[in-house]
Every structure is written in structure tokens, then in C-alpha cells.
Amino acid sequence: MQKLLGVIFKIVQMTASFFDRTINGHRLGAPEYLGDPYPEYERLLARGSMIRTYVVGGWSVLGFDAVSAVLTDPRISSDLMKNPTIRRMYRMSSGGDSRILKNPLMLSMDPPEHSRLRKLARGGFLHKFVQSLEPKIRRLTNQCLDRVESQKQIDLISVLARPLPAMLISDLIGVEVSDRDRFRTLAEVFLQNVTVIEFSALEKADKAMGEMLDFMENIVEGKRNNLGDDLISLLITADTDGEKLSSREVTRMCVLLMAAGYETTTRLIGNAVYLLLQNPDQLQDLRSDPKLIPQAVEEVLRFEPPVQTTTRTATEDMEILGGHIRKHQTIILVIAAANRDPTANDNPQEFNIHREKINHIAFGHGIHLCLGAELARLETRIALEVLLERYPIIRLDTGTPKWEQSYLMRGLDELPLRIS
């Protein structure tokens, strides 16, 4: 039965994609645009901030002000359970027992529950604590590069961009070295499939979520009896007006950190190095003045954000941004398009670390502004500093950089370099 439903849904999806191309004049739902989606975004932004899309049965929002407005509109929900189409797909793909729907992460919650969890979780991401991690991050970065000290050719993603955030988050949470590759694989499977509206993909995402939850639950329970100065202990002991996180909430918070935090930083580091190598004059400016690195990281976030899209659901009929959105319609917010909106940034298709003002929403906006944003920025800054300190010469190797094929994330799976 499930296979038959999958075939039917695939036909419906192909038909919807055809309508989008022929009637709406865009190919946002087509796999071939993933290699370089930006020309399509630029073309569509010239038409307007909102585009009707039949693939998701709703709308794609691309303009900077429009995406910002939707992210702060209380009539528009982050909760998957409020979207009948998505809820139905998850239940059908999991045989009615979806671990994703039963264990919503904070990103998929609305106030007041989201507000309560965020307030309690904020203690684990205080500025003082994040900045105290700088020596550890620098040590881990050098440790990654020490392993390839004698090599002249490396893949930056497998050598540094992937292991660095995985090692840091694992250390903070308490994941044993022997378990890190397994959890990283589960996180990758989850993120690669969770936004693909197909039965097989959602089934993989749900299975990966279940395994991550079971895995992390054991770690959290063990930590309750052995508190320390690590991130899990901070979450367990966090107290706001006498209220604390439950074990289940701490577990889900750690899953979110391991999955989203690791993957986002991996992509950010890889994208940063690639863009700088594509712009050698700006790379030389960073060598001459390393104080420019934080600003360079912001321009990378604007120009090539790791998180490309996020999904919302209308909770009522509404007129917004010149369109009539019906209750329960799906809204895809295209963050990557918004960051290149010419109304937000001059010459948006140009990568320029010297911009006087960099406007982007790569880490979200409003109540869902990413809690781990400061940590991701810190890791990327230190990674760039150490790379420039250690290697007077860094250039792209003859191999072709390999981009991840995902609607949610954008980053390099491989980045071959020559170093000396």
C-alpha cells in the first residue's frame, strides 16, 4: 500500500513540477537547479517577492523584507503538526509512528512552548561560555591539520570542515570518540532527507531521528548522575523561575545541536574557503589584515548561506505580501534568495568582504534566530585564521569541488586543495 501511495504521490509531484514550469514559469522544485540556484533566484526576484508553487501546494517567498516579515508573523507557524500535508506524509511514511512528529525539535515549535525552551536553553550559549571555547577550537583545528602535515594535497572538507565541528560538539556533549562517526552519519541522513517530500526520503529521515534520540537519551541520563561543566550539564541545570528542562527536552536539544550545529558549520567553513580562493585578491587582504576575517565570515553567510530554505505553515487565511495565502498552505522561505535581494544589498551577486553594511538572514530572524550562531561564527573565524597562519600558499587543486545536492543545505562535499 505504501509503495502504491508513493507512486501516486510521485506522479502528483511531477505534475505539480510541470505546472510550476509551464504556468508559474519557475523550476524551484526541479533537482537540476540545485547545482547553481542563484540565476533562478535572481530571475524570480525581478518578478516579485512571492511565487506560487504547486510542488508544495503553497508559496515560495524570496525577497529580503518578505522573508523577514514572514519569519516574524505570528499567524505563520513553524510547527509541522499544523501542516496537514506534511503531517500526513510523515505518518504514512513511518506507518503511523513518526518519531519526528512525536519529538519536535525547538526549531519546529511555536510560542509559548518555543519561548520556554529557548529561554532555558539560552544558558548553554551565553557569550562568556562560547568565547571561552576559543582555545579548545584552536587546538582542535591545529590537531586536524597536524594529521596531514606532510601532505601537499588535501580535501578540506574531510580534513577540517567536517571533523572540527563534529569533534567540538561531541566534546561539549560527551559523545565518545568511537561513536562520533555513527552519529555524524545519522545527522547527515536526517538533514539530507527531512525536507524531501517523498516517502522513501521521509522514512530514512524518521529512522535516523529515532536512532539519534535513542543514542542521545543514554548520554543525557548518564550525565544526570555525573554533572560537570559541559553543555549537557548546563542544559540539565538551567533554571528559569524555578522551571527546568525535562530529560526528554534535553535529549531533543542535544540532537538538534549535533545535527544542525555540526552540519551548518561544516558547510560554512567549506563555503568560506572556496569563495576566498575564487577571489584571491580578497584572500590576500585577509592575510594582510586578519582583523577582516569576521566581516569576511558575514559576507560568506550572505553570499553562500549553508541553510538555503526553511518551511512554515499558514494558520489562517491571510493577505500578505500581495498574495492570498490560505490556511494550512505551505510557505517555503528561500533565505539564499533573500540574502541576494538588491533591495537589501548593493551589487548582491558580487562577493565582497569590504561591504560597508552586510544584510543577511542566514541564521534566521526573530524568535527563531539560531542559538548556535555565535559558535558557528567563532569556529569559522578560527579555522580561517589557522589556515592562513599555517599555509602561505593555498589554492584549488585540479579536482572539481563537489556540491551537496540538497534543498535545505548548500555546501561542498569535497574541496580538493594544494597547500604549502
Phi, psi and omega in degrees: 000316181297321179296319179297316178297323179296318179296315179299315181295323179297320178296316178300318181295318179296320178296316179298319179297322178296317178298318180299320182286317187272324183265310183274344175073031176217167182229038182299333180269004185268134182300329186292342181277351185294331181301320177207089185281349192292323175301323178293319177299316181298317180296316182289323178298330177293337178274330182156172185277341184231134182233130176289136178223127180276339182300320178257001180066036182196236188222151167248129180250126189240335184287151183297308180294325181293314179297318179298320181293317180295320181296339182249004181276118183293347179277355183244126193255150172266351188282118179299328182294343180270001178251102185303321182295310181294318179300316180296318180297316180296318181294319181290322182288338182253008182070027177087004183232062184284120177289331180292315180290326181282341184230067182297137174278164185302329179298336183254035180233157176246163171298151007273346184297318179299317181298318180297312182294318181296321180297319180288322183285339185301332180299334178279354184231027177299146183307316182299318180293315181298314182294333178293346182277354185305312179300320179296316181296319180294321178295317180293322178298313179294325178298318178298316184282333176300328182293340180239029186306321185270358184269145178257345178234128180220159167260111187300327184293311182284335182276321187228307189297324180276311184290327185300302180294329178294317179294318182294308181298319179298317178297317183294325184268332178103029177278127180297149181305320183293341183259354189292318180297321180296314181293321179299319178297317178299319180297319179295316179298316180300309185289329180288338187244343190294335180254006179268111186279072175219146185302312184296321180292315181294328177295318177295317181297318182293320178296317179296320178299315179301317180292322178295320179296314180298318181297312185286330180301319179296321180293316181297316181296322178293324182289332181301330180264004183211061184294146178218210179255022181274175185294320179298318179298321177297320179290320181296319185268355180304133184220122176233112180054040178079006181253138181232164176283139174285166178301320179296320180290321177296319179300312181294325178296319180292323176299317178299316180296316182292320184280295185289317183296316181294311185294318181299315182291322176304311182293322181295316179297312180298315180297322181296311181296318181298313182295322179292323177290333176284345180230072189300331178294323178285327174298319179294326177298323178291322177297320182287327183218085181301344178294346178281349187301314178303322178291324177297321178298320179295322179290326174297316179299324178287312190281323184219068185292138179299318178266115185273322186220162170214157189244141177225168180228134176286133180262357177200164173294139182203154170258120181208136175058030178083006180234155177260108180263130180267153178306136178078000176289148179275138179238118176264118178266116185265089183300319183297324177288318181300322181293338179252021176288124181296344176283344181258328182219132175292145180044058189294338181276002179258129175278118187213105182286353181261013178305139178292323179220127182249114179257122176206161176232039183298330179257019179091192185199147178077215187292341181259019174303131189302125178296327184269013184300316182296322180293318179297319178297317182296313179300317182292318178301312182293321178301316179293318180300313182292319178301315181289328177291320187276330189235105176297334180234123174224127177212160178293137175281177183289341178294157180269125176304138184252117181272140175294139179260092184212144175283332185274309185250151172226124179184175183268132172277333178217138176219088182288128182233155166250130184229153173200000000 
